[in-house]
Amino acid sequence: MRVEPDGAISGWPIAGLESLLPLAVVIAASAIVLLSITFKVQNLNLADLFEGWDLAMPMRWIHARSDSSWLTGFPQTTFAYPPQFPWIVKALGGLFPDLHPLLLGRLVSCFAGAGALVLIVLAVLRERRTVIDAWLAGLVFLTAPLVSQFWWQARVDPLGVFWTIAAYSAATLPQGPLLSAACIVAGSLAKQTVAFHALPLGLWFLWTSPRPFKRFWLFMAAGTVLALAAWLPILTADRGYFWPASVLFHTAKRTRPFYAYVIIYRYLPSAFMLAALAAATRAVLTRPLTRLLGDRWWLGFTFAVVTDSLLLVKDGSYAHYALTAVAFGAILIGCYAREMIGTSKRAAPYCLAMFSIVAAFPMFMGLRGQDWRPFPSTRQPAVDALLATAPRPVLVLGDGNAIPFLLGPQATLMVADSFALKVMAEANRIDLSPLLAAIREGRIEFVLLDRTIEAHQALVGTADQLWPKPVLDDLAVRYEEAGGVPGLHVYRPRR
């Protein structure tokens, strides 16, 4: 990668109005992008399936100690990941008890996302020594389709991506092997797949000087010790909850090759991913193998694309698995974009300004129609009104989209994650009869779904099935629709 000849960081070229104009455009576009993300964060009407599934466990954890019986008994509360996200949400819930669960989870994602963004910008700044290239990497990352769709949501993925990029960033520091190992282990406590990145990082330590063998073995030894010290207490604590929840559960998920459509249609054809692949390919074509293996960002991107593609064929996987590849891709684009399009240093500000206009324009059009006051939630008042009619805390069922509005003390969720229930039922790892009995006897007062029961039944046998078929069949017979609001169908027992 070409850097400034004197090694100094090159700032924005200020040479009168002709340079100030593109600077103003880029600043305005960056503000629009950040404002768009802010509006999404505080819009409770944008609740996603995964947000409800990921928030149910930490919100229950605030009031009760987790137990392995949560996984196979009813009320059932599963969590398919390690405990870092629940830990943080639980801590924030104790500090801010009046903050909505969606905002608690999104606050975690926002801080992790901001940290990852800073690391991406610093990585390009270190490699290229120019502010323009680093700014481009940051804008490319924030406007990438998958980041715009998923990054601000209450998910474990932003934490995992932050720790992964941190591990690669720390590798060149004097204590790089120790710091990288610590980041990999910390990331594995957020999402299991972060641990896989010990492989390309280990290869990079083995390939680069000075003292490659010493640094490699120090990285591996430190990682092993830290992993044992962190994971053994976790797997045995809380009566062994996280071993079956975050490890054994995934062995029950089917491998379905047709899930590759997610790769083909969701993120590979995007302009962002094509540009990242082009940057990685250019590195292969223009650099010798010795230098290529010494580029940790290229190694990380290549490894992430391969592993994410393999993981995406697992039952229940989705395009957000590729967020790690997106972060590495933004770094590669920042490092190689100018050479790929043949832009001179003088023309770079104008190219960045044009890109920022194109990238921010859809977000600007979305903001034009916004009510600039805080978004009122249509679902939370509707749920509160329903629960207020009940004389006591009631049993409820809900889709992941509805679960964030059911996490208060007035309701008891019978199932926290309908998809996990489906997976466990298909693998014969849970007995559905207590749940089916509660449905048939009408003991579940409300069923809140984001689509009709009939629409859910039409998805049985497809990649989008979210509930076990016996549950849907009994709901269709025993329950009837009794109102709702946009995005929420309310069912009650037939009278």
Buried (B, 14 or more C-beta within 10 A) or exposed (E): BEBEEEEEBBEBBEEEEEBEEBBEBBEBBBEBBBBBBEBBBBBBBBBBBBBBBBBBBBBBBBEEEBEBEBBEEBBBBBBBBBBBBBBBBBBBBEEEEEEBBBBBBBBBBBBBBEBBBBBBBBBBBEBBBBBBBBBBBBBBBBBBBBBBBBBBBBBBBBBBBBBBBBBBBBBBEEEBBBBBBBBBBBBBBBBBBBBBBBEBBBBBBBBBEEEEEEBBBBBBEBBEEBBEEBBEEBBEBBEBBBBBBBBEBBEBBEEEEEBBEBBEEBBBEBEBBEBBBBBBEBBEEEBEEEEBBBBBBBBBBBBBBEBBBBBBBBBBBBBBBBBBBBBBBBBBBBBBBBEEEEBEEEEBBBBBBEBBBEBBEEBBEEBEEEEEEEBEBBBBEBBEEBBEEBEEEBBBBBBBBBBBBBBBEBBBBBBBBBBBBBBBBBEEBBEBEBBBEBBEEEEBBBBBBBBBBEEBBBBBEEBEBBBBBBBBBBBBEBBEBBEBBEBBBBBBBEE
